[in-house]
Amino acid sequence: MKISRMVLLSTLACLAACTSVRVHPVDPAAQMQHVCIQENPKVLVDDFVMVLREGFERHGISTQVFPTGSRPAGCEFVLTYTALRSWDLAPYLTHAELRIEKAGRVVASAQYHLRGDGGFSLAKWAGTKFKMDPVIDELLTGSPSASLASTSPEDIAPRVPAVDTIVHAEKAGEGTAEARLRELQHLKDQGLITEQEYNERRRAIVNQI
């Protein structure tokens, strides 16, 4: 039990040290009960939208997803998002932004950023849900999530991806050099990495081809 608790506390400490979160929460007076989520086809984090929907619905807010350019009628609140990932044996979430608009005006926003792509911390491989749930909770209530206190270490303990996971990702096209170079360019274009970091990582990817 003591070892499990140490793993949990160590994981939380690593994530806290590596993570930057900025939130402008929803005003409770807005009485937001339904949110339309505009799909972003450029986001390659497969479970990102699912995590968003589960997080909102956990707070009693229903959601629906619509493609760009076909906003459904009656959407008072619209959520737009972006999410970026990096690669180190396997892809993992490093940056995310959420914006909620009403009548074209931003009424709430949140940003999650993993500093230095998590460096050597194994916590960087924690899942999307573990990373985003506290951000969503703070966005919707103004307070960070307290739910982690009851989370078992097995649910969140970072694990280095197994070889078969890496092979599966490669076959799915997620680990190809071309895909990694595209994501690296995206990180640079967003200003999330320096020119030096971009050149070093690009060189490392090219050398593996």
C-alpha positions in Angstrom: 0.0 0.0 0.0 2.8 2.4 0.9 4.6 1.6 -2.4 1.4 2.2 -4.4 0.8 5.6 -2.6 4.4 6.5 -3.4 3.9 5.8 -7.1 0.8 7.9 -7.1 2.4 10.8 -5.3 5.5 10.6 -7.5 3.4 10.6 -10.7 1.4 13.6 -9.5 4.6 15.5 -8.5 6.2 14.8 -11.9 3.1 16.0 -13.8 2.8 19.1 -11.6 6.4 20.0 -12.3 6.2 19.5 -16.0 2.7 20.9 -16.6 1.4 24.4 -17.3 -2.4 25.0 -17.1 -4.2 28.3 -17.6 -8.0 28.5 -17.3 -10.6 31.1 -17.6 -13.7 29.3 -16.3 -17.3 29.4 -17.4 -19.4 32.0 -15.5 -22.0 29.9 -13.5 -24.5 32.6 -14.4 -24.2 31.4 -18.1 -26.3 28.3 -17.1 -24.6 26.3 -19.8 -26.5 23.0 -20.3 -25.5 22.0 -23.9 -22.3 22.5 -25.9 -21.7 22.0 -29.6 -18.2 20.8 -30.3 -16.7 21.8 -33.7 -14.7 18.9 -35.0 -11.0 19.6 -35.8 -9.7 17.1 -38.3 -6.1 18.3 -37.8 -6.1 16.8 -34.3 -4.4 13.4 -34.3 -5.1 12.5 -30.6 -7.7 9.8 -31.2 -9.5 9.9 -27.8 -9.4 13.7 -27.3 -13.0 14.4 -28.3 -14.3 11.4 -26.4 -12.5 12.7 -23.2 -14.0 16.1 -23.8 -17.5 14.8 -24.1 -17.2 12.5 -21.1 -15.8 15.4 -19.0 -18.7 17.8 -19.9 -21.3 15.1 -19.4 -19.9 14.3 -16.0 -20.9 17.9 -15.1 -24.4 17.5 -16.5 -23.7 19.3 -19.8 -24.8 17.5 -22.9 -22.6 17.7 -26.1 -22.8 17.1 -29.8 -20.0 17.1 -32.4 -20.4 18.8 -35.8 -18.0 19.2 -38.7 -16.6 22.6 -39.7 -19.0 24.6 -41.8 -22.2 22.8 -40.7 -23.0 24.2 -37.3 -26.4 22.8 -36.2 -29.3 25.2 -35.4 -29.7 26.1 -31.8 -26.1 25.9 -30.7 -25.8 28.6 -28.1 -22.4 27.5 -26.9 -19.7 26.3 -29.3 -16.5 24.7 -28.3 -13.4 24.7 -30.5 -10.2 22.9 -29.7 -6.7 22.0 -30.7 -4.5 19.3 -29.4 -0.9 18.4 -30.2 1.2 15.4 -29.5 4.8 14.4 -29.5 6.6 11.1 -30.0 8.9 9.2 -27.7 8.5 5.5 -28.4 4.8 6.2 -28.8 2.6 9.4 -29.2 1.4 11.3 -26.2 -0.5 14.5 -25.6 1.7 17.6 -25.0 -0.6 20.6 -25.7 -4.3 21.4 -25.8 -6.4 24.5 -26.0 -10.2 24.8 -25.5 -12.4 27.8 -26.3 -16.1 28.2 -25.6 -17.9 30.9 -27.5 -21.4 32.4 -27.2 -22.6 34.6 -30.1 -19.1 34.8 -31.4 -17.6 36.0 -28.1 -15.2 33.8 -26.0 -16.8 33.2 -22.6 -14.3 30.6 -21.3 -11.0 29.1 -22.3 -8.3 26.6 -21.1 -4.8 25.7 -22.0 -2.8 22.6 -21.1 0.9 22.5 -21.9 3.5 19.9 -21.1 6.8 21.8 -20.7 9.7 20.5 -22.7 7.4 17.7 -23.9 7.8 16.1 -20.5 11.5 15.6 -20.7 12.7 12.4 -19.1 9.6 12.1 -16.9 7.7 8.8 -17.4 4.6 10.7 -16.4 4.4 12.2 -19.9 2.9 8.9 -21.1 -0.2 9.4 -18.8 -3.4 9.1 -20.8 -5.4 12.0 -22.3 -8.2 11.5 -19.7 -5.8 11.8 -16.8 -4.2 15.0 -18.2 -7.4 16.7 -19.4 -10.0 15.8 -16.7 -8.6 18.3 -14.2 -8.5 21.0 -16.9 -12.1 20.4 -17.9 -13.2 20.4 -14.2 -11.5 23.7 -13.6 -13.0 25.1 -16.8 -16.5 24.2 -15.8 -16.4 24.8 -12.1 -13.5 27.2 -11.5 -11.8 24.6 -9.2 -9.2 21.9 -10.0 -10.5 18.4 -9.9 -10.4 16.5 -6.6 -11.2 13.2 -8.2 -7.6 12.1 -8.4 -7.6 11.5 -4.7 -9.7 8.4 -5.3 -7.9 7.2 -8.4 -5.9 4.0 -8.1 -2.2 4.2 -9.0 -2.7 1.5 -11.6 -5.1 3.8 -13.5 -2.6 6.6 -13.8 0.9 5.2 -13.3 2.9 6.0 -16.5 4.2 3.0 -18.3 6.8 2.9 -21.1 4.9 1.6 -24.1 5.5 -2.1 -24.8 7.2 -3.2 -28.1 3.9 -4.5 -29.5 2.2 -1.1 -28.9 5.0 0.6 -30.8 4.8 -1.8 -33.7 1.0 -1.4 -33.9 1.4 2.4 -34.0 4.0 2.1 -36.7 1.7 -0.1 -38.8 -1.2 2.4 -38.2 1.0 5.1 -39.7 1.3 7.0 -36.4 5.0 6.4 -36.0 6.1 7.0 -39.6 8.9 9.5 -40.1 6.6 11.5 -42.4 3.9 11.8 -39.7 6.4 12.7 -37.0 8.0 15.4 -39.2 4.5 16.9 -39.9 3.8 17.0 -36.1 7.3 18.5 -35.4 6.6 21.2 -38.0 3.3 21.9 -36.4 4.9 22.3 -33.0 7.4 24.8 -34.5 4.7 26.7 -36.3 2.7 27.0 -33.1 5.8 28.4 -31.3 5.8 25.5 -28.8 9.5 24.6 -29.6 12.5 26.6 -30.4 14.3 26.6 -33.8 17.2 24.7 -32.1 14.8 22.0 -30.7 13.2 21.7 -34.1 16.5 21.1 -35.8 17.7 18.6 -33.3 14.5 16.6 -33.4 14.3 16.7 -37.1 17.8 15.5 -37.4 17.1 12.6 -35.1 14.0 11.5 -37.1 15.8 11.8 -40.4 18.7 9.7 -39.1 16.3 6.9 -38.2 15.0 6.6 -41.8 
